[in-house]
Structure formats: C-alpha cells, structure tokens
Amino acid sequence: MILGNAELYRLKSDARRGLLENDLILQRFFERYGSQLNVEDGTVLSRLLALDDNDLMDLLIGRKDSVASLEKEMQTDSFKIVLQRLREK
C-alpha cells in the first residue's frame, strides 16, 4: 500500500535535519522515490530518521554499514532496499 499524503508529509518534515548533507541526500531520495513509498518503506525511514544526525550521515554515505540500535532491522530486505536507494548518487 502506497503512503498517503499525510504520512509522506510527516516523513518529509522529520527528514529536515541539522546537517545540510543529510538534508540534501534525503531531499534527493524523496524527489526520486516519494510517490512510490509504501508503508514498509515509511517504517524503515521513520527508524532511520530517529537516529542522531551523525549516525544517520554515516549510514547514508556508507561510512558505516550498521548502527547498534538498528542492527536487527538492518538485516531485512526492506531496510536494505531503502538504504541502497538513499545511497544512490
């Protein structure tokens, strides 16, 4: 099921970060995939956006492949797909 406008708006609002680099990556992601996101993708994004800015940055640029607080979730296919899309240049 595709995310509704309200859910997508909430995710985009949560995506506004303190680090400009994170903002740019997340903005690019929403421009490319925002209209295609499903509920599972939204859950993954919510978990990622709950991270602090530096941990999120490390994941987005590939400096780290996991963080301790999300280690179990990061093994799922949906998490891997969303993270791969976020890392696309």
Number of C-alpha atoms within 10 A of each C-alpha: 8 15 17 12 11 9 13 19 13 12 18 17 10 13 21 15 16 11 12 11 14 20 16 13 18 21 16 16 17 17 9 12 13 20 13 11 17 15 14 15 19 19 14 19 21 15 14 21 19 12 14 11 16 12 16 20 18 15 17 22 17 13 10 12 12 17 14 7 10 13 11 10 14 19 11 11 10 15 20 14 14 19 21 12 15 21 15 11 8
